[in-house]
Amino acid sequence: MQQVESFDLILFGGSGDLALRKLLPALYSRHVAGDLPAHGRIIGVARQAQTREQYIAQVRQHCLLNIDSGLFSEAVFSVFSKRLEYLRIDAGVVSDFEALNSFLKDSAAQVRVFYLSTAPDLFTSICENLAAAKLIHGNSRVVLEKPLGRDLASAQEINARVGRVFDESQIYRIDHYLGKEPVQNLMALRFGNALFEPLWSRSWVHDVQITIAERVGVEKRGDFYDRAGALRDMVQNHLLQLLCIIAMEPPSSIDPDAVRDEKLKVLRGLVPMTAQNVRTSTVRGQYRAGAIDGQPVISYVQEEGISASSTTETFVALKAEINNWRWSGVPFYLRTGKRLQERVAEIVVNFRNVPHSIFPPPKGGIQGNRLIIQLQPEEELKLYLMAKEPGNEMQLKPVHLNLDFSEQFKQRPMDAYERLLMDVIRGKLTLFMRRDELDAAWRWIEPILEAWSASEEKPKPYTAGSWGPAAASALLAHQGSAWPEEG
């Protein structure tokens, strides 16, 4: 494994929800695993006036809540806390950055990471203020959380301004879904084995379905979410990146640009969305009052920070197609939503049925083989096959081969943020989006946004606790397919 150099990780938004709930527990876990060097400091930066001791207490509280009890130890956290520092800085005030400069100037760190866990509209001012305070050197890196922009023009402006301060090789646009273990194993499955490659094409694949379903609502993100919506928040980044991993050609190596070149080809190969196929190939919805686990749930427009007349979508289902020899004619169905029946993130590859069955038809008919890559709530791979039931009769039923990572490898799977944070510190760009990838994703998404904006049709209502609008099922039924829970 690549050696980890000494580092300073400056965490803007260090007292925010993402930092406290995900990033700092992930760094603690890597400390427990022995991955962090002796000189590896974490400097929380935020506008709140608090002492270092208060910040450490805050981090400890969130580590207790978000780390498995078997992994958390007061003695170990006491050692970890020696890595933590806190500085009060207003990200929009350039003079505040002199305090950070003074704090870092005598540091022996070889790597300097600026993690921007802030509102996206602060990205450019933070980067420009870092440059003005002369805080950036050749081994500095900046991590940008999504969403980057609201459309192509705003994304390009952010990238241009950040790019005037940092070289492209120093910019890490993070998508935590790419750090999940099953996504890593999908690449291993495809490019480390000869078994699936002959089947991974239009000749054998009927359709591909990618779902990220959430049971939660907007929680405390009402103001942000009502300006973004599900298409910007989830489809433009997470779902399209998963589609790229599924559909990309084998890269020449695992080197960052070799992988990202192939992902870019997928994005550029997507059949462009026109006003006509936005009408026929997309469904947007908004949840109404309902119940989850027997508990009443209010409608989206009753949530805190949401206008009663809001037409923001909380659900999206769409059909995408790729214009190339491997995938021409194969539909890729993408779906995401809030307040759905289950919390699940998975990729389903449905293979074609056998051309002729010699067996008596089982209940439900002969089913095509399916490969399911589940990202949450559990991380596992399942391959569904038809097999004979025990007994005298030749009756078939679907069974599955299951790869449970925790059972197979007898160790705790690494959290996505753990992997990605270590990749940033090590300088590994493979799992991070390149600027041209982001542009290509926005170019494909933007016509959908424009068509929805021009339409007088409101999002289709669906009951909280359901699987979304009925139109999402009809989208697949036209081609003889169904979502996993309906199949």
LUMTIGU-593326 format. One record per residue (C-alpha): chain; residue number from 0; y, x, z. Coordinates in pm, 1 decimal, m for minus. Each point is the difference from the previous one (the first is absolute). Example, Ala and Ser with C-alpha at 12.3 -4.5 7.8 and 13.67 -1.06 7.14 Angstrom:
BEGIN
{site 'A' 0 {m450.0 1230.0 780.0}}
{site 'A' 1 {344.0 137.0 m66.0}}
# end
This chain:
BEGIN
{site 'A' 0 {0.0 0.0 0.0}}
{site 'A' 1 {351.4 117.8 m84.5}}
{site 'A' 2 {173.1 161.8 297.5}}
{site 'A' 3 {287.0 m198.0 149.3}}
{site 'A' 4 {320.3 200.9 20.3}}
{site 'A' 5 {242.3 m32.2 288.3}}
{site 'A' 6 {233.8 m293.7 m55.4}}
{site 'A' 7 {287.7 m212.7 118.2}}
{site 'A' 8 {m39.8 m368.3 m87.4}}
{site 'A' 9 {331.7 m181.5 27.1}}
{site 'A' 10 {m71.2 m371.3 26.5}}
{site 'A' 11 {300.6 m211.5 m98.6}}
{site 'A' 12 {m45.1 m347.8 143.2}}
{site 'A' 13 {m200.2 169.7 275.3}}
{site 'A' 14 {33.4 m295.5 238.9}}
{site 'A' 15 {m81.7 m262.3 m264.1}}
{site 'A' 16 {m313.0 m210.8 m34.4}}
{site 'A' 17 {m173.1 212.4 m266.7}}
{site 'A' 18 {62.6 326.3 183.2}}
{site 'A' 19 {m115.6 m127.2 339.0}}
{site 'A' 20 {m290.1 m216.5 m116.0}}
{site 'A' 21 {m143.5 216.6 m279.0}}
{site 'A' 22 {149.5 345.9 m52.2}}
{site 'A' 23 {12.5 137.3 353.7}}
{site 'A' 24 {m348.9 m129.5 96.4}}
{site 'A' 25 {m128.5 159.3 m323.4}}
{site 'A' 26 {156.2 334.7 95.1}}
{site 'A' 27 {m145.2 m28.8 351.2}}
{site 'A' 28 {m345.1 m57.4 m153.5}}
{site 'A' 29 {35.1 312.8 m215.1}}
{site 'A' 30 {107.2 189.1 312.6}}
{site 'A' 31 {m320.0 m115.0 172.3}}
{site 'A' 32 {m202.4 113.2 m303.9}}
{site 'A' 33 {157.7 347.0 22.7}}
{site 'A' 34 {166.7 m22.6 m342.0}}
{site 'A' 35 {354.3 73.8 116.6}}
{site 'A' 36 {107.0 363.4 42.5}}
{site 'A' 37 {139.5 130.3 327.0}}
{site 'A' 38 {351.9 m19.5 m142.2}}
{site 'A' 39 {14.3 m351.4 m137.6}}
{site 'A' 40 {295.5 m198.4 129.0}}
{site 'A' 41 {78.8 m367.9 m52.5}}
{site 'A' 42 {368.3 m86.9 30.0}}
{site 'A' 43 {75.3 m369.6 25.4}}
{site 'A' 44 {341.2 m87.0 m140.2}}
{site 'A' 45 {168.3 m338.8 50.8}}
{site 'A' 46 {330.7 m165.1 88.8}}
{site 'A' 47 {m106.2 m108.1 349.3}}
{site 'A' 48 {140.6 195.2 291.3}}
{site 'A' 49 {m297.9 109.2 207.5}}
{site 'A' 50 {m131.2 314.7 163.5}}
{site 'A' 51 {m298.5 203.9 m114.9}}
{site 'A' 52 {m191.3 m125.4 305.7}}
{site 'A' 53 {72.6 m362.0 m89.0}}
{site 'A' 54 {m115.7 61.3 m356.2}}
{site 'A' 55 {m325.0 161.1 117.8}}
{site 'A' 56 {m63.3 m301.6 225.8}}
{site 'A' 57 {57.5 m229.2 m298.5}}
{site 'A' 58 {m243.1 201.4 m216.3}}
{site 'A' 59 {m260.5 1.1 277.9}}
{site 'A' 60 {19.2 m378.9 34.5}}
{site 'A' 61 {m61.5 m50.1 m374.0}}
{site 'A' 62 {m279.9 256.8 m10.3}}
{site 'A' 63 {m173.6 m194.1 278.2}}
{site 'A' 64 {31.9 m319.6 m202.7}}
{site 'A' 65 {m97.8 142.5 m339.7}}
{site 'A' 66 {m265.4 266.0 70.1}}
{site 'A' 67 {m363.3 m67.0 91.2}}
{site 'A' 68 {m37.4 27.0 374.8}}
{site 'A' 69 {m271.3 264.0 m43.5}}
{site 'A' 70 {241.4 225.5 m186.1}}
{site 'A' 71 {299.3 m29.2 231.7}}
{site 'A' 72 {19.8 230.3 299.9}}
{site 'A' 73 {294.5 44.0 234.0}}
{site 'A' 74 {m72.0 372.7 26.0}}
{site 'A' 75 {m12.4 42.0 m377.5}}
{site 'A' 76 {311.8 m210.9 m49.1}}
{site 'A' 77 {181.8 218.5 252.7}}
{site 'A' 78 {m72.5 301.2 m223.3}}
{site 'A' 79 {90.1 m196.5 m315.9}}
{site 'A' 80 {329.1 m111.4 154.1}}
{site 'A' 81 {114.2 363.7 9.1}}
{site 'A' 82 {26.3 m27.2 m378.9}}
{site 'A' 83 {242.2 m294.0 23.3}}
{site 'A' 84 {377.8 20.6 m11.6}}
{site 'A' 85 {266.7 m264.6 m46.3}}
{site 'A' 86 {346.6 12.8 m156.8}}
{site 'A' 87 {254.5 m279.6 m25.1}}
{site 'A' 88 {132.2 3.3 m357.0}}
{site 'A' 89 {165.5 m266.3 m209.7}}
{site 'A' 90 {m157.9 53.4 m342.3}}
{site 'A' 91 {320.6 m105.7 m174.7}}
{site 'A' 92 {230.5 242.7 184.5}}
{site 'A' 93 {m2.0 348.0 m150.8}}
{site 'A' 94 {149.9 166.3 308.7}}
{site 'A' 95 {m300.5 m113.2 208.1}}
{site 'A' 96 {m224.4 222.2 m211.7}}
{site 'A' 97 {166.0 312.0 143.9}}
{site 'A' 98 {m186.6 m71.7 324.0}}
{site 'A' 99 {m328.0 4.1 m192.5}}
{site 'A' 100 {102.7 323.7 m171.6}}
{site 'A' 101 {75.1 161.8 335.7}}
{site 'A' 102 {m331.6 m120.7 137.9}}
{site 'A' 103 {m204.3 136.4 m292.9}}
{site 'A' 104 {183.2 322.4 m84.5}}
{site 'A' 105 {m209.3 227.0 226.7}}
{site 'A' 106 {m331.1 m173.9 m72.8}}
{site 'A' 107 {m295.1 214.4 m106.9}}
{site 'A' 108 {m147.3 m286.5 m205.4}}
{site 'A' 109 {m112.7 94.9 m349.9}}
{site 'A' 110 {m2.0 m362.7 m121.5}}
{site 'A' 111 {274.1 m256.6 55.1}}
{site 'A' 112 {m89.1 m365.7 m63.6}}
{site 'A' 113 {259.7 m278.5 m5.5}}
{site 'A' 114 {m178.7 m334.7 34.7}}
{site 'A' 115 {230.6 m291.2 m86.6}}
{site 'A' 116 {m145.1 m294.0 193.4}}
{site 'A' 117 {322.7 m194.2 m46.0}}
{site 'A' 118 {145.8 m278.0 m210.6}}
{site 'A' 119 {m14.0 113.2 m366.4}}
{site 'A' 120 {377.1 m32.4 m38.8}}
{site 'A' 121 {33.5 301.6 233.3}}
{site 'A' 122 {m222.4 230.8 m205.9}}
{site 'A' 123 {272.6 141.8 m222.0}}
{site 'A' 124 {262.0 44.5 273.0}}
{site 'A' 125 {m251.8 176.9 225.9}}
{site 'A' 126 {m102.0 240.2 m277.5}}
{site 'A' 127 {360.8 71.2 m96.9}}
{site 'A' 128 {95.5 55.6 364.6}}
{site 'A' 129 {m295.6 237.6 44.5}}
{site 'A' 130 {126.4 199.7 m297.5}}
{site 'A' 131 {359.1 m0.5 129.1}}
{site 'A' 132 {m121.5 134.9 335.9}}
{site 'A' 133 {m202.4 272.1 m181.1}}
{site 'A' 134 {m325.0 m121.1 157.9}}
{site 'A' 135 {m213.9 26.5 m314.4}}
{site 'A' 136 {m184.2 318.4 m96.4}}
{site 'A' 137 {m273.8 88.4 m248.4}}
{site 'A' 138 {m281.7 m120.5 224.1}}
{site 'A' 139 {162.6 m330.7 94.0}}
{site 'A' 140 {m156.7 m334.8 m89.4}}
{site 'A' 141 {122.1 m357.5 12.5}}
{site 'A' 142 {m221.1 m307.5 45.3}}
{site 'A' 143 {126.6 m330.8 m138.7}}
{site 'A' 144 {m150.3 m324.8 124.5}}
{site 'A' 145 {m19.5 m302.3 m226.9}}
{site 'A' 146 {165.8 m200.1 m137.9}}
{site 'A' 147 {197.3 231.2 m226.8}}
{site 'A' 148 {257.3 m230.6 m151.9}}
{site 'A' 149 {8.8 m367.8 m89.4}}
{site 'A' 150 {m40.6 54.8 m373.7}}
{site 'A' 151 {m18.4 278.9 m257.9}}
{site 'A' 152 {372.4 81.5 6.5}}
{site 'A' 153 {26.0 25.8 379.3}}
{site 'A' 154 {m322.9 204.4 20.0}}
{site 'A' 155 {130.9 238.1 m265.0}}
{site 'A' 156 {327.5 39.1 188.5}}
{site 'A' 157 {m181.1 84.5 325.0}}
{site 'A' 158 {m225.6 248.7 m178.5}}
{site 'A' 159 {291.9 160.2 m184.0}}
{site 'A' 160 {204.7 49.1 317.2}}
{site 'A' 161 {m294.0 123.8 204.9}}
{site 'A' 162 {m98.0 220.3 m295.5}}
{site 'A' 163 {338.0 173.7 6.6}}
{site 'A' 164 {m82.6 117.1 352.9}}
{site 'A' 165 {m377.7 52.2 m9.2}}
{site 'A' 166 {m216.1 129.8 m282.9}}
{site 'A' 167 {m267.5 m244.4 m121.8}}
{site 'A' 168 {m266.0 227.2 154.0}}
{site 'A' 169 {165.0 m57.7 341.1}}
{site 'A' 170 {5.2 m382.7 m19.2}}
{site 'A' 171 {m290.6 m195.9 151.2}}
{site 'A' 172 {16.6 m372.1 m87.6}}
{site 'A' 173 {m254.7 m141.8 238.4}}
{site 'A' 174 {m237.4 m292.2 m50.6}}
{site 'A' 175 {m231.1 m15.2 299.7}}
{site 'A' 176 {m270.7 m191.1 m189.9}}
{site 'A' 177 {m73.3 316.4 m197.8}}
{site 'A' 178 {m84.8 177.2 326.0}}
{site 'A' 179 {m270.3 m246.3 101.7}}
{site 'A' 180 {m354.4 135.7 16.1}}
{site 'A' 181 {m156.7 m252.2 m242.6}}
{site 'A' 182 {262.4 84.2 m265.6}}
{site 'A' 183 {m89.3 366.2 41.6}}
{site 'A' 184 {m366.1 m94.0 m28.9}}
{site 'A' 185 {71.9 m205.1 m310.8}}
{site 'A' 186 {120.1 318.0 m167.1}}
{site 'A' 187 {m310.0 182.1 127.5}}
{site 'A' 188 {m221.5 m285.0 m122.0}}
{site 'A' 189 {153.6 5.4 m347.1}}
{site 'A' 190 {52.8 370.2 m58.2}}
{site 'A' 191 {m267.9 158.4 220.8}}
{site 'A' 192 {m297.2 m196.8 m135.0}}
{site 'A' 193 {m141.7 m64.0 m345.6}}
{site 'A' 194 {m141.9 m342.3 92.2}}
{site 'A' 195 {305.0 m223.2 m53.1}}
{site 'A' 196 {193.5 172.3 m276.2}}
{site 'A' 197 {m207.0 m147.1 m290.3}}
{site 'A' 198 {55.4 m348.8 149.2}}
{site 'A' 199 {371.7 42.6 75.6}}
{site 'A' 200 {139.0 m165.2 m312.5}}
{site 'A' 201 {52.6 m323.0 m189.1}}
{site 'A' 202 {m365.2 5.3 m115.9}}
{site 'A' 203 {m131.3 m60.6 351.0}}
{site 'A' 204 {289.8 m117.5 218.5}}
{site 'A' 205 {87.9 m369.7 m16.8}}
{site 'A' 206 {311.1 12.7 220.6}}
{site 'A' 207 {158.3 182.2 292.2}}
{site 'A' 208 {159.7 m175.2 298.6}}
{site 'A' 209 {231.7 168.9 250.1}}
{site 'A' 210 {101.7 m193.1 310.3}}
{site 'A' 211 {225.0 85.1 293.4}}
{site 'A' 212 {8.3 m307.7 224.0}}
{site 'A' 213 {186.3 m24.2 329.6}}
{site 'A' 214 {m19.9 m259.6 275.5}}
{site 'A' 215 {336.5 95.5 147.2}}
{site 'A' 216 {332.2 m140.3 m113.2}}
{site 'A' 217 {323.3 193.3 m40.1}}
{site 'A' 218 {5.5 88.5 373.3}}
{site 'A' 219 {331.0 179.1 73.1}}
{site 'A' 220 {64.7 93.8 m363.4}}
{site 'A' 221 {155.1 m330.0 m108.8}}
{site 'A' 222 {328.4 141.5 m129.3}}
{site 'A' 223 {m176.0 273.5 m198.8}}
{site 'A' 224 {m284.9 m216.7 m124.4}}
{site 'A' 225 {221.0 m281.0 m128.1}}
{site 'A' 226 {180.5 253.9 m220.0}}
{site 'A' 227 {m322.8 159.8 m119.2}}
{site 'A' 228 {m285.5 m249.9 m28.8}}
{site 'A' 229 {m368.5 68.8 m54.7}}
{site 'A' 230 {36.9 138.2 m353.9}}
{site 'A' 231 {235.1 281.0 104.7}}
{site 'A' 232 {m153.8 51.2 343.9}}
{site 'A' 233 {m366.1 24.4 m103.1}}
{site 'A' 234 {m71.9 m25.0 m373.0}}
{site 'A' 235 {243.3 259.1 m138.8}}
{site 'A' 236 {m149.9 269.8 223.2}}
{site 'A' 237 {m326.6 m65.6 185.5}}
{site 'A' 238 {m178.2 m221.7 m251.9}}
{site 'A' 239 {106.4 191.6 m310.3}}
{site 'A' 240 {m100.2 329.9 160.8}}
{site 'A' 241 {m346.0 m138.8 78.6}}
{site 'A' 242 {m26.3 m124.1 m358.6}}
{site 'A' 243 {80.2 353.3 m120.1}}
{site 'A' 244 {m278.8 154.8 209.0}}
{site 'A' 245 {m248.6 m253.8 m136.5}}
{site 'A' 246 {103.9 27.8 m365.0}}
{site 'A' 247 {106.5 364.2 m47.5}}
{site 'A' 248 {m187.8 242.3 m222.1}}
{site 'A' 249 {m178.3 293.2 168.7}}
{site 'A' 250 {265.5 265.5 67.5}}
{site 'A' 251 {m67.1 361.7 m92.3}}
{site 'A' 252 {19.7 96.7 368.7}}
{site 'A' 253 {111.6 m129.8 337.8}}
{site 'A' 254 {334.0 179.6 m38.8}}
{site 'A' 255 {299.0 m230.0 63.9}}
{site 'A' 256 {137.9 m19.0 m352.3}}
{site 'A' 257 {m344.2 m33.5 m159.3}}
{site 'A' 258 {m67.1 m311.6 208.9}}
{site 'A' 259 {350.2 m141.7 m33.1}}
{site 'A' 260 {5.2 53.6 m377.4}}
{site 'A' 261 {m302.9 m230.1 m30.2}}
{site 'A' 262 {150.5 m262.7 231.1}}
{site 'A' 263 {316.9 3.7 m209.2}}
{site 'A' 264 {m203.0 m69.9 m315.9}}
{site 'A' 265 {m139.1 m314.9 164.8}}
{site 'A' 266 {346.6 m126.5 94.4}}
{site 'A' 267 {132.4 68.2 m348.9}}
{site 'A' 268 {m306.0 m168.8 m149.2}}
{site 'A' 269 {55.3 m331.7 180.3}}
{site 'A' 270 {62.8 m282.4 m245.9}}
{site 'A' 271 {374.1 m77.9 40.3}}
{site 'A' 272 {91.6 m322.0 172.7}}
{site 'A' 273 {198.6 m245.3 m213.5}}
{site 'A' 274 {159.6 m328.5 105.0}}
{site 'A' 275 {m298.9 m178.8 m154.4}}
{site 'A' 276 {m277.0 185.3 180.2}}
{site 'A' 277 {195.3 m2.4 326.4}}
{site 'A' 278 {m38.6 m379.8 m20.5}}
{site 'A' 279 {m371.8 14.2 m78.0}}
{site 'A' 280 {m111.0 314.1 187.5}}
{site 'A' 281 {190.8 m7.1 329.2}}
{site 'A' 282 {0.5 m229.2 302.1}}
{site 'A' 283 {252.1 20.1 280.3}}
{site 'A' 284 {m21.0 m198.5 320.2}}
{site 'A' 285 {166.9 m52.5 335.1}}
{site 'A' 286 {m179.5 m103.5 317.9}}
{site 'A' 287 {61.1 m328.1 172.0}}
{site 'A' 288 {m85.1 m98.1 356.1}}
{site 'A' 289 {m369.0 13.8 84.2}}
{site 'A' 290 {m239.5 150.5 252.5}}
{site 'A' 291 {m186.4 329.3 44.2}}
{site 'A' 292 {m280.9 21.2 258.0}}
{site 'A' 293 {99.3 m345.3 118.6}}
{site 'A' 294 {354.3 111.3 79.0}}
{site 'A' 295 {289.3 m172.6 m177.2}}
{site 'A' 296 {200.6 214.0 m242.1}}
{site 'A' 297 {354.0 m79.0 m114.4}}
{site 'A' 298 {102.8 7.3 m364.8}}
{site 'A' 299 {166.1 300.6 m160.7}}
{site 'A' 300 {341.7 m166.8 m13.4}}
{site 'A' 301 {m16.7 m60.7 376.2}}
{site 'A' 302 {m51.0 369.6 76.7}}
{site 'A' 303 {278.6 197.4 169.3}}
{site 'A' 304 {244.6 144.4 m253.0}}
{site 'A' 305 {m117.7 m223.7 m287.8}}
{site 'A' 306 {224.0 m249.1 m177.0}}
{site 'A' 307 {m123.9 m359.4 m6.9}}
{site 'A' 308 {52.2 m0.7 m377.7}}
{site 'A' 309 {m173.5 334.8 m63.9}}
{site 'A' 310 {m207.6 30.1 m318.3}}
{site 'A' 311 {m144.0 341.1 92.1}}
{site 'A' 312 {m370.3 27.1 m74.3}}
{site 'A' 313 {m245.5 80.0 281.6}}
{site 'A' 314 {m300.4 m10.7 m237.1}}
{site 'A' 315 {m62.1 150.3 m343.8}}
{site 'A' 316 {m303.1 m15.7 m226.7}}
{site 'A' 317 {12.5 140.6 m351.2}}
{site 'A' 318 {m212.8 117.2 m288.2}}
{site 'A' 319 {60.7 344.3 m146.1}}
{site 'A' 320 {m161.1 159.8 m304.2}}
{site 'A' 321 {m11.4 359.1 m119.9}}
{site 'A' 322 {35.6 92.6 m365.9}}
{site 'A' 323 {m247.2 285.5 m43.6}}
{site 'A' 324 {m354.1 54.4 m126.9}}
{site 'A' 325 {m161.2 m6.1 342.2}}
{site 'A' 326 {152.0 m321.9 133.2}}
{site 'A' 327 {126.2 m210.5 m291.9}}
{site 'A' 328 {m74.6 m366.7 71.0}}
{site 'A' 329 {m100.2 50.0 365.3}}
{site 'A' 330 {220.9 m203.5 236.1}}
{site 'A' 331 {124.0 163.7 320.9}}
{site 'A' 332 {90.2 m268.1 252.7}}
{site 'A' 333 {243.5 98.0 275.4}}
{site 'A' 334 {61.8 m217.9 305.4}}
{site 'A' 335 {197.3 34.3 320.9}}
{site 'A' 336 {144.5 m241.7 251.4}}
{site 'A' 337 {105.1 m70.6 355.1}}
{site 'A' 338 {m144.8 m261.3 236.3}}
{site 'A' 339 {m330.3 m5.8 m189.2}}
{site 'A' 340 {m336.7 m93.4 143.6}}
{site 'A' 341 {m124.2 353.3 64.2}}
{site 'A' 342 {139.8 349.9 32.5}}
{site 'A' 343 {m171.4 196.9 m272.2}}
{site 'A' 344 {76.9 271.7 m251.6}}
{site 'A' 345 {m267.3 59.5 m260.7}}
{site 'A' 346 {m76.3 88.2 m359.2}}
{site 'A' 347 {m276.9 m192.2 m176.2}}
{site 'A' 348 {m146.1 130.0 m325.4}}
{site 'A' 349 {m201.6 m280.5 m163.5}}
{site 'A' 350 {m252.3 127.1 m254.0}}
{site 'A' 351 {m124.5 m211.8 m287.0}}
{site 'A' 352 {m308.3 m218.4 34.5}}
{site 'A' 353 {m329.6 105.9 m151.0}}
{site 'A' 354 {m13.7 m115.9 m364.7}}
{site 'A' 355 {m328.5 m188.1 53.0}}
{site 'A' 356 {m178.9 m88.5 324.3}}
{site 'A' 357 {m381.1 m15.8 7.3}}
{site 'A' 358 {m7.3 m145.5 352.1}}
{site 'A' 359 {19.2 m358.6 129.6}}
{site 'A' 360 {364.6 m80.8 70.1}}
{site 'A' 361 {77.8 52.1 370.6}}
{site 'A' 362 {232.8 m224.9 194.5}}
{site 'A' 363 {346.1 80.5 m125.2}}
{site 'A' 364 {m138.5 166.3 m313.2}}
{site 'A' 365 {m45.5 365.7 m85.8}}
{site 'A' 366 {302.6 186.7 128.8}}
{site 'A' 367 {147.5 306.0 m161.3}}
{site 'A' 368 {1.2 320.2 199.8}}
{site 'A' 369 {309.5 56.5 212.7}}
{site 'A' 370 {149.2 306.9 159.4}}
{site 'A' 371 {226.2 m79.0 297.2}}
{site 'A' 372 {226.2 266.4 143.1}}
{site 'A' 373 {134.2 m137.3 327.4}}
{site 'A' 374 {309.1 164.7 150.3}}
{site 'A' 375 {50.4 m232.5 296.3}}
{site 'A' 376 {m87.0 m131.8 249.6}}
{site 'A' 377 {m297.3 237.4 m29.3}}
{site 'A' 378 {m27.9 291.4 m241.5}}
{site 'A' 379 {m320.7 m21.0 m204.3}}
{site 'A' 380 {m156.3 m12.1 m344.8}}
{site 'A' 381 {m248.0 m269.5 m102.1}}
{site 'A' 382 {m202.1 m19.4 m321.8}}
{site 'A' 383 {m149.0 m345.0 m69.4}}
{site 'A' 384 {m327.6 m21.2 m194.4}}
{site 'A' 385 {m254.0 m272.4 m76.4}}
{site 'A' 386 {m332.2 50.6 183.7}}
{site 'A' 387 {m321.3 m196.4 46.6}}
{site 'A' 388 {m38.0 m211.3 310.9}}
{site 'A' 389 {m319.9 59.8 202.3}}
{site 'A' 390 {m280.8 m238.6 m91.7}}
{site 'A' 391 {m227.9 m97.8 m287.8}}
{site 'A' 392 {272.4 m134.5 m227.6}}
{site 'A' 393 {224.8 218.3 m211.6}}
{site 'A' 394 {322.1 m129.3 151.5}}
{site 'A' 395 {308.0 219.7 m9.7}}
{site 'A' 396 {294.5 15.9 235.9}}
{site 'A' 397 {300.4 231.4 25.0}}
{site 'A' 398 {m25.7 282.5 253.4}}
{site 'A' 399 {229.1 292.0 64.7}}
{site 'A' 400 {m19.4 368.5 66.9}}
{site 'A' 401 {258.0 89.7 261.0}}
{site 'A' 402 {175.4 328.6 71.4}}
{site 'A' 403 {157.0 m29.9 343.1}}
{site 'A' 404 {204.1 316.6 45.1}}
{site 'A' 405 {m3.0 2.2 379.3}}
{site 'A' 406 {m379.1 m50.8 2.2}}
{site 'A' 407 {m74.3 246.0 m279.8}}
{site 'A' 408 {216.9 287.9 116.2}}
{site 'A' 409 {m7.9 m63.3 376.4}}
{site 'A' 410 {366.2 77.2 45.1}}
{site 'A' 411 {326.7 m187.3 28.4}}
{site 'A' 412 {150.5 m51.8 m345.8}}
{site 'A' 413 {340.6 159.1 m40.4}}
{site 'A' 414 {286.7 m248.4 m7.7}}
{site 'A' 415 {196.1 m9.4 m326.3}}
{site 'A' 416 {319.1 127.2 161.8}}
{site 'A' 417 {m190.5 282.8 169.0}}
{site 'A' 418 {m123.0 123.5 m336.9}}
{site 'A' 419 {331.4 m43.0 m177.7}}
{site 'A' 420 {205.9 166.1 272.6}}
{site 'A' 421 {m231.4 301.2 m5.9}}
{site 'A' 422 {24.1 8.5 m380.9}}
{site 'A' 423 {380.1 13.2 24.6}}
{site 'A' 424 {m10.7 282.6 252.0}}
{site 'A' 425 {m252.0 186.4 m216.6}}
{site 'A' 426 {201.6 m64.2 m315.6}}
{site 'A' 427 {m266.5 m205.8 m181.7}}
{site 'A' 428 {157.7 m250.1 m241.4}}
{site 'A' 429 {m311.6 m161.4 m152.3}}
{site 'A' 430 {22.7 m325.5 197.7}}
{site 'A' 431 {376.2 m48.6 m46.0}}
{site 'A' 432 {181.6 m173.6 m285.5}}
{site 'A' 433 {188.7 201.6 m255.9}}
{site 'A' 434 {338.8 m117.2 m124.4}}
{site 'A' 435 {m127.2 m100.9 m345.1}}
{site 'A' 436 {m277.4 m207.8 162.7}}
{site 'A' 437 {258.4 m192.9 199.2}}
{site 'A' 438 {210.2 m59.5 m313.3}}
{site 'A' 439 {m303.2 m124.6 m194.4}}
{site 'A' 440 {m98.5 m239.7 281.5}}
{site 'A' 441 {350.6 m147.5 13.0}}
{site 'A' 442 {14.5 m33.8 m381.0}}
{site 'A' 443 {m310.8 m219.8 14.4}}
{site 'A' 444 {109.3 m201.8 304.7}}
{site 'A' 445 {361.4 m62.8 m102.3}}
{site 'A' 446 {m68.7 m261.0 m275.1}}
{site 'A' 447 {m192.3 m206.1 257.6}}
{site 'A' 448 {296.9 7.3 236.4}}
{site 'A' 449 {235.2 m93.8 m283.8}}
{site 'A' 450 {m218.1 m288.3 m121.2}}
{site 'A' 451 {m35.3 m141.5 350.6}}
{site 'A' 452 {374.5 32.4 56.1}}
{site 'A' 453 {74.7 m186.0 m323.9}}
{site 'A' 454 {m250.7 m274.3 72.7}}
{site 'A' 455 {95.4 m316.6 183.1}}
{site 'A' 456 {m354.9 m29.9 131.7}}
{site 'A' 457 {m31.4 71.6 371.1}}
{site 'A' 458 {m294.4 186.9 156.9}}
{site 'A' 459 {m307.4 m219.2 36.5}}
{site 'A' 460 {m53.0 m112.0 360.3}}
{site 'A' 461 {m319.7 86.9 182.9}}
{site 'A' 462 {m115.3 m80.2 350.9}}
{site 'A' 463 {3.1 284.3 251.4}}
{site 'A' 464 {m362.9 89.3 71.5}}
{site 'A' 465 {m117.6 m74.5 m354.8}}
{site 'A' 466 {m66.5 242.5 m287.4}}
{site 'A' 467 {325.0 m80.4 m177.3}}
{site 'A' 468 {98.1 m243.1 m277.4}}
{site 'A' 469 {m275.6 m167.4 m201.5}}
{site 'A' 470 {159.4 146.4 m314.1}}
{site 'A' 471 {m125.3 343.9 107.7}}
{site 'A' 472 {m358.2 m123.7 m36.5}}
{site 'A' 473 {76.4 m158.5 m335.8}}
{site 'A' 474 {133.3 337.1 m121.3}}
{site 'A' 475 {m354.8 140.6 22.5}}
{site 'A' 476 {m189.9 m317.0 m87.6}}
{site 'A' 477 {136.2 10.3 m355.9}}
{site 'A' 478 {m218.6 305.2 m61.8}}
{site 'A' 479 {m302.8 m106.0 201.6}}
{site 'A' 480 {87.8 202.3 309.5}}
{site 'A' 481 {69.2 m80.2 363.5}}
{site 'A' 482 {147.4 178.2 299.7}}
{site 'A' 483 {m264.6 143.0 237.7}}
{site 'A' 484 {28.3 m279.9 256.5}}
{site 'A' 485 {m56.8 m256.5 m276.8}}
{site 'A' 486 {m286.8 177.1 m176.8}}
# end
